[in-house]
Amino acid sequence: MNEYHILNINDRNELLIEEIKCLQFKIDELKKKLNYQKIELNNILKLENTCNEIIDELKKKMEIITEEIDRINNLLMKLKQSGTVYIYWDIENMPIKRSKDAKKIVSNIYSEVKKKYVNNKIVINCYFEKNSISQENMIKLNDCGCQLNYVPNPSKKKERADMVIIRDFFDIESPDIVGLISSDGDFVPYLKKLKDRGIDVFAITNNIRYGEFISDIIKWSSINS
């Protein structure tokens, strides 16, 4: 073997050694990356476990909150079932026909309202002008326990009785349930205010507009039949 061949072999060996070193370096770098990724994966797994623990804790708290909401709703339902129903009757707007018996009308009101508010006390407040109801029916309303409110209206302003009713809406301290007997659209914003205060509101009416703002509508035609 001549000297040239020996040198050539040595050169190739050196090249191989360099290539091996280069490969070893790359392998070491890959190992570092793998270790880093393992650490990242472990951190992600720890974070996932922490998130799962938080989710489980939130679920437990949500169950407690849901149970508490149900308990409060049940209490509110019991309060509503035992609270007073205040009914405001605009006789100017929903009159008793002279051919009708006031006692029968009141009995129908009680019957319809009691379908929903079974155990509640019912107070009926009647608002009228002098000539809007017969003396006989006025006496019958009084005998039925209705609260009679004569509204003087010498100027014959349409909204006179309305304003008295609206005043009485908000005069009662924390009323449980409010019912309105009227088809007058002027009451709509005040019914909405009552509902926004958390008061259960219903109406005995022929005005379908009320349905947007109250919990229930009883047809006046079913009462005044």
C-alpha positions as a Markdown table, in Angstrom:
| # | Residue | x | y | z |
|---|---|---|---|---|
| 1 | Met | 0.0 | 0.0 | 0.0 |
| 2 | Asn | 1.5 | 3.3 | -1.0 |
| 3 | Glu | 1.6 | 6.5 | 0.9 |
| 4 | Tyr | -1.2 | 8.0 | -1.1 |
| 5 | His | -3.6 | 5.3 | -0.2 |
| 6 | Ile | -2.7 | 5.5 | 3.5 |
| 7 | Leu | -3.4 | 9.3 | 3.5 |
| 8 | Asn | -6.7 | 8.7 | 1.6 |
| 9 | Ile | -7.9 | 6.2 | 4.2 |
| 10 | Asn | -6.9 | 8.6 | 7.1 |
| 11 | Asp | -8.8 | 11.4 | 5.4 |
| 12 | Arg | -11.9 | 9.2 | 5.1 |
| 13 | Asn | -11.6 | 8.1 | 8.7 |
| 14 | Glu | -11.4 | 11.7 | 9.8 |
| 15 | Leu | -14.5 | 12.5 | 7.8 |
| 16 | Leu | -16.3 | 9.6 | 9.3 |
| 17 | Ile | -15.3 | 10.7 | 12.7 |
| 18 | Glu | -16.6 | 14.2 | 12.0 |
| 19 | Glu | -19.9 | 12.8 | 10.6 |
| 20 | Ile | -20.3 | 10.6 | 13.7 |
| 21 | Lys | -19.6 | 13.6 | 16.0 |
| 22 | Cys | -22.2 | 15.6 | 14.0 |
| 23 | Leu | -24.7 | 12.8 | 14.3 |
| 24 | Gln | -24.0 | 12.5 | 18.0 |
| 25 | Phe | -24.6 | 16.2 | 18.4 |
| 26 | Lys | -27.9 | 15.9 | 16.6 |
| 27 | Ile | -28.9 | 13.0 | 18.7 |
| 28 | Asp | -28.0 | 14.9 | 21.9 |
| 29 | Glu | -30.1 | 17.8 | 20.7 |
| 30 | Leu | -33.0 | 15.5 | 19.9 |
| 31 | Lys | -32.7 | 14.1 | 23.4 |
| 32 | Lys | -32.8 | 17.5 | 24.9 |
| 33 | Lys | -35.9 | 18.4 | 22.8 |
| 34 | Leu | -37.5 | 15.1 | 23.9 |
| 35 | Asn | -36.8 | 15.8 | 27.5 |
| 36 | Tyr | -38.1 | 19.3 | 27.1 |
| 37 | Gln | -41.3 | 17.9 | 25.5 |
| 38 | Lys | -41.6 | 15.4 | 28.3 |
| 39 | Ile | -41.4 | 18.2 | 30.8 |
| 40 | Glu | -44.0 | 20.2 | 28.8 |
| 41 | Leu | -46.2 | 17.1 | 28.5 |
| 42 | Asn | -46.0 | 16.5 | 32.3 |
| 43 | Asn | -46.9 | 20.2 | 32.9 |
| 44 | Ile | -49.8 | 19.8 | 30.5 |
| 45 | Leu | -51.0 | 16.7 | 32.3 |
| 46 | Lys | -50.6 | 18.4 | 35.7 |
| 47 | Leu | -52.6 | 21.4 | 34.3 |
| 48 | Glu | -55.2 | 19.1 | 33.0 |
| 49 | Asn | -55.5 | 17.4 | 36.4 |
| 50 | Thr | -55.8 | 20.8 | 38.1 |
| 51 | Cys | -58.5 | 21.8 | 35.6 |
| 52 | Asn | -60.4 | 18.6 | 36.2 |
| 53 | Glu | -60.2 | 19.2 | 39.9 |
| 54 | Ile | -61.4 | 22.8 | 39.5 |
| 55 | Ile | -64.3 | 21.5 | 37.2 |
| 56 | Asp | -65.3 | 18.9 | 39.8 |
| 57 | Glu | -65.2 | 21.5 | 42.5 |
| 58 | Leu | -67.3 | 23.9 | 40.4 |
| 59 | Lys | -69.8 | 21.0 | 39.7 |
| 60 | Lys | -70.1 | 20.4 | 43.4 |
| 61 | Lys | -70.7 | 24.1 | 44.1 |
| 62 | Met | -73.2 | 24.3 | 41.2 |
| 63 | Glu | -75.1 | 21.4 | 42.7 |
| 64 | Ile | -75.2 | 23.3 | 46.1 |
| 65 | Ile | -76.3 | 26.5 | 44.3 |
| 66 | Thr | -79.0 | 24.7 | 42.4 |
| 67 | Glu | -80.3 | 23.1 | 45.6 |
| 68 | Glu | -80.3 | 26.5 | 47.2 |
| 69 | Ile | -82.2 | 28.0 | 44.3 |
| 70 | Asp | -84.7 | 25.2 | 44.4 |
| 71 | Arg | -85.1 | 25.8 | 48.1 |
| 72 | Ile | -85.6 | 29.5 | 47.7 |
| 73 | Asn | -88.1 | 28.9 | 44.8 |
| 74 | Asn | -90.0 | 26.5 | 47.0 |
| 75 | Leu | -90.1 | 29.1 | 49.8 |
| 76 | Leu | -91.3 | 31.8 | 47.4 |
| 77 | Met | -94.0 | 29.4 | 46.0 |
| 78 | Lys | -95.1 | 28.7 | 49.6 |
| 79 | Leu | -95.2 | 32.5 | 50.3 |
| 80 | Lys | -97.2 | 33.1 | 47.2 |
| 81 | Gln | -99.6 | 30.3 | 48.1 |
| 82 | Ser | -100.2 | 31.8 | 51.5 |
| 83 | Gly | -99.9 | 35.5 | 50.5 |
| 84 | Thr | -102.7 | 37.9 | 49.7 |
| 85 | Val | -104.1 | 38.5 | 46.3 |
| 86 | Tyr | -105.0 | 42.2 | 45.8 |
| 87 | Ile | -107.5 | 42.7 | 43.0 |
| 88 | Tyr | -108.2 | 46.1 | 41.6 |
| 89 | Trp | -111.5 | 46.4 | 39.7 |
| 90 | Asp | -112.0 | 49.3 | 37.4 |
| 91 | Ile | -115.8 | 49.2 | 37.3 |
| 92 | Glu | -115.8 | 52.2 | 34.9 |
| 93 | Asn | -114.0 | 50.1 | 32.4 |
| 94 | Met | -115.4 | 46.6 | 33.3 |
| 95 | Pro | -119.0 | 47.4 | 34.5 |
| 96 | Ile | -121.6 | 45.1 | 35.9 |
| 97 | Lys | -124.6 | 45.1 | 33.6 |
| 98 | Arg | -127.8 | 46.0 | 35.3 |
| 99 | Ser | -129.2 | 42.7 | 34.3 |
| 100 | Lys | -126.3 | 40.9 | 36.1 |
| 101 | Asp | -126.1 | 40.0 | 39.8 |
| 102 | Ala | -123.0 | 41.5 | 41.5 |
| 103 | Lys | -122.8 | 38.5 | 43.9 |
| 104 | Lys | -122.6 | 36.1 | 41.0 |
| 105 | Ile | -119.9 | 38.2 | 39.3 |
| 106 | Val | -117.8 | 38.2 | 42.6 |
| 107 | Ser | -118.4 | 34.5 | 43.0 |
| 108 | Asn | -117.1 | 33.9 | 39.5 |
| 109 | Ile | -114.0 | 36.1 | 40.2 |
| 110 | Tyr | -113.3 | 34.0 | 43.4 |
| 111 | Ser | -113.8 | 30.7 | 41.5 |
| 112 | Glu | -111.4 | 31.7 | 38.7 |
| 113 | Val | -108.7 | 33.2 | 40.9 |
| 114 | Lys | -108.8 | 30.2 | 43.3 |
| 115 | Lys | -107.9 | 27.8 | 40.5 |
| 116 | Lys | -104.4 | 29.2 | 40.6 |
| 117 | Tyr | -104.2 | 30.8 | 44.1 |
| 118 | Val | -105.9 | 28.0 | 46.0 |
| 119 | Asn | -104.9 | 28.9 | 49.6 |
| 120 | Asn | -104.6 | 32.7 | 49.2 |
| 121 | Lys | -106.6 | 35.4 | 50.8 |
| 122 | Ile | -108.4 | 37.5 | 48.2 |
| 123 | Val | -109.1 | 41.2 | 48.6 |
| 124 | Ile | -111.2 | 42.9 | 45.9 |
| 125 | Asn | -110.9 | 46.7 | 45.6 |
| 126 | Cys | -113.7 | 48.3 | 43.5 |
| 127 | Tyr | -113.4 | 51.7 | 41.9 |
| 128 | Phe | -116.4 | 53.5 | 40.5 |
| 129 | Glu | -118.2 | 56.8 | 39.8 |
| 130 | Lys | -121.5 | 57.6 | 41.2 |
| 131 | Asn | -123.6 | 56.5 | 38.3 |
| 132 | Ser | -121.5 | 53.6 | 37.0 |
| 133 | Ile | -123.1 | 51.0 | 39.3 |
| 134 | Ser | -126.6 | 50.5 | 40.6 |
| 135 | Gln | -127.3 | 51.0 | 44.3 |
| 136 | Glu | -128.4 | 47.4 | 44.5 |
| 137 | Asn | -125.2 | 46.0 | 43.1 |
| 138 | Met | -123.1 | 48.4 | 45.3 |
| 139 | Ile | -124.8 | 46.9 | 48.4 |
| 140 | Lys | -124.2 | 43.4 | 47.1 |
| 141 | Leu | -120.5 | 44.1 | 46.5 |
| 142 | Asn | -120.2 | 45.4 | 50.0 |
| 143 | Asp | -122.0 | 42.3 | 51.3 |
| 144 | Cys | -119.4 | 40.1 | 49.5 |
| 145 | Gly | -116.6 | 41.8 | 51.4 |
| 146 | Cys | -115.4 | 44.0 | 48.5 |
| 147 | Gln | -113.6 | 47.3 | 49.3 |
| 148 | Leu | -115.7 | 50.1 | 47.7 |
| 149 | Asn | -113.8 | 53.1 | 46.5 |
| 150 | Tyr | -116.0 | 55.9 | 45.2 |
| 151 | Val | -114.0 | 58.1 | 42.8 |
| 152 | Pro | -115.5 | 61.6 | 42.4 |
| 153 | Asn | -115.0 | 62.8 | 38.9 |
| 154 | Pro | -116.8 | 66.1 | 38.3 |
| 155 | Ser | -114.6 | 67.0 | 35.3 |
| 156 | Lys | -115.4 | 63.6 | 33.8 |
| 157 | Lys | -111.7 | 62.9 | 33.0 |
| 158 | Lys | -111.3 | 59.3 | 31.8 |
| 159 | Glu | -108.1 | 58.7 | 33.7 |
| 160 | Arg | -109.3 | 59.8 | 37.1 |
| 161 | Ala | -110.1 | 56.3 | 38.3 |
| 162 | Asp | -107.0 | 55.0 | 36.6 |
| 163 | Met | -104.7 | 57.3 | 38.7 |
| 164 | Val | -106.4 | 56.2 | 41.9 |
| 165 | Ile | -105.9 | 52.5 | 41.0 |
| 166 | Ile | -102.3 | 53.1 | 40.0 |
| 167 | Arg | -101.6 | 55.0 | 43.3 |
| 168 | Asp | -103.1 | 52.0 | 45.2 |
| 169 | Phe | -101.0 | 49.6 | 43.2 |
| 170 | Phe | -97.9 | 51.0 | 44.8 |
| 171 | Asp | -99.2 | 52.0 | 48.2 |
| 172 | Ile | -99.5 | 48.5 | 49.5 |
| 173 | Glu | -96.2 | 47.4 | 51.1 |
| 174 | Ser | -94.7 | 44.4 | 49.3 |
| 175 | Pro | -97.9 | 43.0 | 47.8 |
| 176 | Asp | -97.6 | 39.3 | 47.0 |
| 177 | Ile | -100.0 | 39.1 | 44.1 |
| 178 | Val | -101.8 | 41.8 | 42.1 |
| 179 | Gly | -104.8 | 41.3 | 39.8 |
| 180 | Leu | -106.3 | 44.0 | 37.6 |
| 181 | Ile | -109.9 | 43.9 | 36.2 |
| 182 | Ser | -109.7 | 46.3 | 33.3 |
| 183 | Ser | -109.0 | 46.4 | 29.5 |
| 184 | Asp | -107.5 | 49.9 | 29.7 |
| 185 | Gly | -104.2 | 50.0 | 27.9 |
| 186 | Asp | -103.0 | 52.8 | 30.1 |
| 187 | Phe | -102.2 | 50.3 | 32.8 |
| 188 | Val | -99.7 | 48.3 | 30.7 |
| 189 | Pro | -96.5 | 50.2 | 31.8 |
| 190 | Tyr | -97.5 | 50.0 | 35.5 |
| 191 | Leu | -98.2 | 46.3 | 35.2 |
| 192 | Lys | -94.7 | 45.9 | 33.8 |
| 193 | Lys | -93.2 | 47.9 | 36.7 |
| 194 | Leu | -95.0 | 45.6 | 39.2 |
| 195 | Lys | -93.7 | 42.5 | 37.4 |
| 196 | Asp | -90.1 | 44.0 | 37.4 |
| 197 | Arg | -90.4 | 44.3 | 41.2 |
| 198 | Gly | -91.0 | 40.5 | 41.3 |
| 199 | Ile | -94.7 | 40.7 | 41.9 |
| 200 | Asp | -96.9 | 38.1 | 40.4 |
| 201 | Val | -99.4 | 39.9 | 38.2 |
| 202 | Phe | -102.5 | 38.7 | 36.5 |
| 203 | Ala | -105.5 | 40.4 | 34.8 |
| 204 | Ile | -109.1 | 39.7 | 34.2 |
| 205 | Thr | -109.5 | 41.4 | 30.9 |
| 206 | Asn | -110.4 | 41.2 | 27.2 |
| 207 | Asn | -107.2 | 43.1 | 26.3 |
| 208 | Ile | -104.6 | 40.7 | 24.8 |
| 209 | Arg | -101.9 | 43.3 | 25.1 |
| 210 | Tyr | -101.6 | 42.6 | 28.8 |
| 211 | Gly | -100.2 | 39.1 | 28.0 |
| 212 | Glu | -96.7 | 40.5 | 27.3 |
| 213 | Phe | -96.3 | 41.8 | 30.9 |
| 214 | Ile | -98.3 | 39.5 | 33.2 |
| 215 | Ser | -98.3 | 35.8 | 34.3 |
| 216 | Asp | -101.9 | 35.0 | 33.5 |
| 217 | Ile | -105.0 | 36.3 | 31.8 |
| 218 | Ile | -108.5 | 35.4 | 32.8 |
| 219 | Lys | -111.1 | 36.3 | 30.2 |
| 220 | Trp | -113.7 | 38.8 | 31.5 |
| 221 | Ser | -116.3 | 37.1 | 29.3 |
| 222 | Ser | -115.9 | 34.0 | 31.5 |
| 223 | Ile | -116.6 | 36.1 | 34.6 |
| 224 | Asn | -119.4 | 38.4 | 33.3 |
| 225 | Ser | -121.4 | 35.6 | 31.8 |
